Amino acid sequence: MLIDRLKKRQQIKDNKKYIFVLDNDPSHKAKIIKNYLASLGSDYKIEFLPTYSPQLNAIETCWKIMRHDVTNSNLFSSVDELKTGIETYLQGNIFNLNPSNYLVQ
């Protein structure tokens, strides 16, 4: 999935340089991913977040907020009901996170 996204990004010829910030999910560290990332060239830089640093990962903030607002003290009778609760929440809420909170600490 990560390789597919990067390939789509490479198809756009805009003469810009990109920095991708990845967490330390095992799939991001797999040999096939490492080899692909090494082949990207100088227009693409990959930075990995330090291990055990959820405060630097914006998606962790989104999950934390959603868990608090959707699943905290709520009992769902089925996985489908939980999915519906999450989908309803996401349709009504936009996460406006300031990237500088995560890039500069």
SULBELPE-V154052 format. One record per run of one state. SS is the DSSP state (@ for helix, = for strand, . for the rest). FROM is the first residue (numbers start at 0). TO is the last residue. If there is no record, write none. Layout:
SS&FROM&TO  SS&FROM&TO
This chain:
.&0&0  @&1&10  .&11&16  =&17&21  .&22&24  @&25&28  .&29&29  @&30&37  .&38&42  =&43&47  .&48&52  @&53&55  .&56&56  @&57&70  .&71&77  @&78&91  .&92&98  @&99&102  .&103&104
